[in-house]
Amino acid sequence: MNPVPEQGEGRETAARISLRSTLAALKGMTYTCFPLILPGVHPLVAPLIMFRLKRRGFSNCRVEVVASGLVVFADR
């Protein structure tokens, strides 16, 4: 068995999701312009983003997972 992934296998996922992007989305996210595109953010963060939006008074909130990260939609 080869522990190193083949070219193009597994590396695309690691390149798209980064811990730095995910932490930046949680800590320093501004909610001024929607749709908000968050490249490299892990999909498990979506419920936390929804929670923060609802706490700040937004309605019609939704987070979509796309190949490059997350796309956030909300209305005031």
C-alpha positions, 0 to 999 in steps of 0.5 A: 500500500502506498500511503502517499495519495496519487496525483489529484487524489485527496490533495484537491480537498486539502487544498480547498479547505484550510484551517486558517480560512475557517478560523478567519470566518468564525472570528473576523466575519463581517456581515455587510454584503450578501451573498458572502463567499467564504473560500476554503471554509470547512462545511462543518462551520455552516451551523455556527455561521447560521447561529451568529447570523440569527443572533445578529437579527438576520432572517432568511439565512442559508449557507450553501456548500460549494466546491471552493468553500461556503456561500452565505445568504441572508436578509436584514 
